[in-house]
Amino acid sequence: MKFVVSSTELLSHLTAISKVISSKSTMPILDNFLFQISDSGLKITASDLESTLITTMELDNVEGEGLIAVPARLLIDTLKEFPEQPLTFQMDPETFGIQIFSENGKFSIVGQDGEDYPELPTVDEEGAASVLVNRRALLKGIEKTLFATADDELRPVMNGIYIELTSNFMSFVASDAHKLVRYRRYDAKAEIESSFILPKKPAALLKNLLAKEDAQVQLLFNDKNAFFKLSNYQLICRLVEGNYPSYNSVIPTNNPNSMVIDRLAFYNTVKRVSVFSNQASNLIRLQISGNHLVVSAQDIDFSISAVERLGCEYEGDDMEIGFKSTFLQEILANIPSTEVRLEMSDPSRAGLLLPVEKEDDDEDVLMLLMPMMINV
């Protein structure tokens, strides 16, 4: 088998799919890329069994066809050192020897039998839900929710993004039981109402691929796997099994106390003051009265404390509420708005953080943060 390929183009495709390869794989063959050579070009697969990334490339001067597994790390490290130039790959289907000819040299590596590569899941298009999704909607949905997913071995359903398709909108929800993010897109809809839980790792892989994509994404899924088809890439991943908690029931609806404040000023104040919070609890206090917000933190063990005052617009009763500063910072960093609105009912119930102005008319962003007890 023989083909010619651009060194930088091949490196670009391999780098994009190599992120799926796990350093803790129990199957040595999964440390390889699977090269499938045919008249139509080169199809390259990388997998960790849970998630699989496939990319296709058109080739020049193809001779022969077949399968061969190529060491991933060695190939990428080699390609990184080449300037842009055509490379000729020659592969022996009997010995799995691979020779790479550059303008000035020859590099020899040994692959493995491609037939030993695990079989990939396939989708029965008749039995699966299928929808064309706006690329931007999918990318923004993942970007806005990925940070709020949990790392909970006891409740694996919390370790992914809950994606809900309805005839009116597409919802992305993530929560770790302390914070919750619900991101909705009204420019992404489906004829059928359905939902699935996308695990954290494939969500992060998809985010990287979507940033370079222009076309719509075809999404196919059944009760076990999801298939995302992009123009040059395909992601197959095993879905998280189980039912996602009823997230709507934890979003408080009656919040008479509302504060509007400059998001960046609030974020920077929380960041500075939190340095003085107790390292175990990260508790930060917000005291709101009139049009003033007082942000404070202390660590009694080290006799340190900090207080900062900010101007705000506030409607409601005077209130003192506590939050975990690291979670509050994460939420403020992920709200796309100059000003942010904090809606509360009382110090023992969740606070809602919402953007005052929308970045996009087709989106709806809601972030929720559970309070912490303040020991007076």
N, C-alpha and C positions, 0 to 999 in steps of 0.2 A: 504494500500500500504506500502511496506517495501523494503528497500535495504541497502546494506553495501557498504561503500566507504572510500577511504583513505582521511584523513583530509587535508593533504598538497596538494594532487592532486586536490581535490575539490576546495580548496582555490585558487590555481593557476588558474583554469578555471574561477572561479567567479570574481577574481580580474581583469582578462583580459577583461571580458565583462562588468564589472560594470561601466567602464569609460563612457559608453554611457548614463547612467541614469542621467537625468537632475534634478538639485535641485529645478528648478522652474516649475516642471510638473503640468499641470492643471488637470491631471487624477491621483488620488491617487493610482490606481492599477499599474501605471508605476513605483512606488517606490519599486516594487517587481520583483524578478526573477520568470519567469514562468518555473516550473519543469514539464516535460512530461516524465512519467515513462512508459516503455514498456519492452517487452522481450529482445529487442535489446540493451537496456541500458537507459541512462538518457540524455535527450535533454533539455538544459537550454537556455532560451531566455531573453535578456534585451533590452529595447527599449525606445526611446523618441519620437516615431512616425515618425520623420524624418529619423533616423538611427536605425538599429536593428542589434544586434550581437547575433549569435547563436553558441553554442558549444555543442559537444556531448562527452559522456564518456561511456566506457564499465563498466558494474557493476557486482558485485558478489551477489548471493543470492537475486534475485529480486522476490518479491511476489506481484501480482496484477499489474494493470496499470491504468493510469488516469492523470489528470491535476490538479496542485495546484499552487497558487501564494504564494511565500515565501518572507517575508520582507528582502530586500537586505542588508541594512546597519547593521541590527541586526545579520544576519547570518554571514556576513564577519567579524564583530567585534568579534563574538563568535569563529569562526574558527581560527582567528589570535592567540588566546590564547592557542590553543592545540598543543602539540608536535605531531610528526608523529604517527598516530595510526588509526586503523579502527573505523569508526563511523557507528552506525546503525540508520537509519532514519525510523520512523514509522509515517504514515500519515493517518488521518481519513477523508475519502472523504465526510462524512456527516457534521462533525463539523469544518473541515479544521484545526483541532488541529495537531500540529507537535511535535513529541518527538524525541530528539536526545540522544542516549545512547552512552556514552564514556566508557573507561575502568573502571572509578571510579565514574561516576555520570550520572545524567539524566537532560536534559534541555528541557523545554516546551515553545513553541511559537505558535502563532495563525496565520495561513495563510488566504488566501481568495480563492474564487471560481476561478479556472483557466479559466473557460468559459467566465468570464468577461473581460479577457485580449483582447486588440484590435486585430483584424485579421491582419495578416501580408501580405504585397504585394507578389504576386507570379509572376513568369515569364513564358511566353509562349515561350518555347525554339525555336519554329519554327519562331515566329515573332521577335525574339531578335537577336542582333549580338552576336556572341560567339567567343572568342579567348583565346588560352592558352598563358599566359604571363610569361616570365622569372621573377622569384621572385626578383632577385637582381636588374633587370632593373626597376621594379615597385617601389621597396624600394628606390633606388637612385633617381628616378624621383620625388618622393614625398619629400624626404629629401632636395633636391636641390632647390625646388620651393616653399615649404609651407611658408617660411618666407616672401615671396614677395607678398602674397595675401593681398587683401584690406579688410577694414571694412567699407563698403560703403552701407548704407541702400538704397540710391537712385539708385545705380547700382549694384544689387545683382550678376550679371554675373562676376563682378570683385572679388567676395568674395570666389572664388574657384580656383581649378587648371584645366586649359583647357587641356584635354588629346586628342591627335590626333593620329589616327591609319592610317598608309599608308602601301603600299606594300614594301617600302624601310626602314622605321623607325617608331618609336613611339616617339611622342613629348609631353613634359610636359611644359606648359607655365603658368606663374603667373605674375600679375602686379597690382600695386596700382596707376598707372598713373604717379608716380615719378620714380619708378624703375621697370625693367622688367627682368625676367629670362626665358630663353628658354633652356631646357635640352632635348637632343635627344639621343635615344638609337638605334643603328643599329642592335643590336642582338634581337630586339623585333619588329616583323612585323605582318601584318594582310593581309588576302586575300582581305578583303573588306575595302574600305576607309570610315572611320566614325570618329565621335568625340563626346565628351560630356564634361560637366563641373562638376567636383567632388567637392562638398562643403568642406569647411575647416575642420569641426569637424570629419566627417567620414574619411577624408584623414589622420588626426592625429591618429585616432583609427587604421586605416589600417597600418600605419607606425609602431606602437607598435607591432601589430600581425606579420607583415612580418619579423621583426628582429628575431623572434623565429622559422620561417618557413624554410623548406629545399626544398620542392617540388615546382613545377610550380603552378601558380594560374590560376584557370579558371575564366574568366571574361565574364559575360553576361550582356547586357544592352539593354534597349529600350528607347523610348523618355522620360520616366518618372523616371525609377529606374535603378540602377546598382547593380549587385550581384557578390560579390567576394567570390569564394569558395576555402578555404584553406584546409589543411589536417584535422584539428580538429575544425576549426572555419568557420563561414560564416557571411559576412557583407552584409546587404541589406541597400541601402540608396536612398533617393529621390534626383534626380539630380537637379541642378540649371537650370531653364527654361530660354531660351533667346539665342541670338546669341553673341558669344564672339567677341570683336572688332578685326579688321584686324591688328594683331600685327606686321606682316611682314613689313607693310608700315611705321612703326615708327623706324625700325632698319636702321640707316644710312649705306650706302654701300661705299661711297667714303670718307675715313678717312686717309688723307695723313700724319697726325701727330701721331707718335707712340712712346710710352714710355714703356720700359721694366724695372721692378724694383723688388727687393726682397719683396715678399708679406708680410712677417711677420714684417720686418722693417717698411714698409709703414703703415701697420695696427697699429703698436704700436705708431708710430709718430702721426698718425691721432687721435688716442685715447688720447694721452697726450695733443696735441695742442687744441683739441676740448673742453677741460675743460675751455679754455679761450674764447670760442666763445659766441656770443650773445645767451642767453637762448631761445629767441623766434624764431630765425632763424636757429641756429646751423650752420651758414655759415662758411665754411673753404675754404681758397684760396690756389690754387696750381699755382706756377709760375715755368715754365719749360723753361730753356735755356741751350744750350750746353748739357753737361751731368750732370746737376744739377737740382734738384727739391727743391723748397723752399715751405714749408707748413706753413701757418700762419693763425691766427685767432685773433680777438679782440672784446672786448665789451666796447664800448665808454662810456656807462652809468656808468660802474664801473672802468674805466681807467685801464683796464687790457689787456694784449696782450701776444702772444707767437709766436715764429718763430723757425722752425727747418729745417736744410738742410740735404738732402740725395743725394747720388750718384745714377745715373741711366744711362740707354742707351736710347738716344733720337734721333729720326730722324724727322725733320720737322721745322716749323717756331717757333720762341719764342712765348710762349703763357701764358696767365693768365686766369684761369677758376675757377669758384666757385661751390662747391657742398654742400649739406646738410650732415654734418659729420656723423650723426647717420645712414643714408642710406649707405654712403660709407663704414662705419665700418661693417655693416651687410653683404654687398656684399663681402668685403675682407675676412670676417670670413667664407664665404660659398664657396670660390673658392679653389678647391683641388689641389694646385700647389705651388711649392717653389717660383716661380717667376710669376708675373702677367703682362699682357700687357694692357695698356690703350690706346685706339685708339680714336682720335678726329678729327673733321673737323674744327670747330671754337667754340669760347666760348659760343655761343648761342644755339648750337646743342648738342644732347645727346652724351655722351661718352660711348664707349664699353669697358667692362673689360672682358678679356679672360685669361684662364690659358695658360702659355707658354708650359708646358709639360702636357700630358694627364695622368690621373690616370688610365684610361682604354681605350684601342683602340676602343671600341665599343661606346664610348660616345662623345658627342659634347656639350660643355657648353658655353653659351653666356649670359652675364649680361649687362644690359643697365641702365645708370643713367642719369636722366635729370639734366642739370646744374641750378645754381641759378644766378640771376643777381648780379654783383659786383658793388656796388656804389663807384665810384672812388672819 
